[in-house]
Amino acid sequence: MKKTRIFANRLSFLDPSVLIGLTGAFLFIGAAMMMGGSFSSFMNKPSLLIVFGGTFFACLASFSLADLGKTVWIVLGLLIRRERAVQNVAVQIIKGSEIAYTSGILQLQQTYLDQIRTIPFLKEGVSCLIDGMSGADCQELMKRRMMSAYAARMNAAAVLNKAGEIAPAMGLIGTLIGLVQMLSNLSDPTTIGPSMSVALITTFYGALSAYVVFLPLASKLQRDAQKELQLNQVCLVGLNAIDKLENPRRTEIELNSALPPDAQIMYYRGTTAKTA
């Protein structure tokens, strides 16, 4: 029987989409700034305090300090993450189903746990079954773990979305402050330039931080959270099949029902799986 060819999961230390996107945006904006004059003319301490200090403390009023700290770590996790093709996970589940179906669940502890070490969610669930936990209890436990991880990512995305809303408003506040300072000191021409600088640069800082950093990272987190949720749901289907000692051919059908059409596998029909 010709089986599906599988490509190994890859450990991506640096997510190219995040790095290339942010770096490219800042490079092009920075180049435009340099072409129009001195880069130092865009550095303004009062504007930095208004936008970034104001955004931080306004977010702190909406969330807890722990939420902000977790958001930082989750965002850093976007740069260091393991890429797991959902097709590869499905095939590993079928392999586990084959072992459980032919030799029993306890046989999974020999080499199978090592094979799925790059899929922590699946490994934890299989370990629970090997340790004698009932299928229902295992499903309940892993569902709670799945939703807890999903909620953490979505909460981090909510923090970034809120920062993306607040930063432009802080830029507008800085603009108003600069204009008030300028209009209240029209008799002193030396104050017009610095006040006007605060008025304009705070708007620039607010727009830059919101539309180049906060909102794109929030979208990235939401997308990754959805992908991770889908992968874990596939793992739950597999854990149920392994627990019930189902025929692995039936396991394949059940897994495909949980996979999107372009990610379905044909393990027993000789078709090469695609990588995500």
Buried (B, 14 or more C-beta within 10 A) or exposed (E): EEBBEBEEBEEEEEBEEBEEBBEEBEEEBEEEBEEEEEEEEBEBEBBBEBBBEBBBEBBEEBBEEEBBEBBEEBBEBBEEBEEBBBBBBBBBBBBBBBBBBEEEBEBBBEEBBEEBEBBEBBBBBBBBBBEEBEBEEBBEBBEEBBEEBBEBBBBBBBBBBBBBBBBBBBBBBBBEBBBEBBEEBEEEEEBBEBBBBBBBBBBBBBBBBBBBBBBBBBBBBBEBBEEBBBBBBBBBBBBBBBBBEBEBEEBBEBBBEBBEEEBBBEBBEEBEBEBB
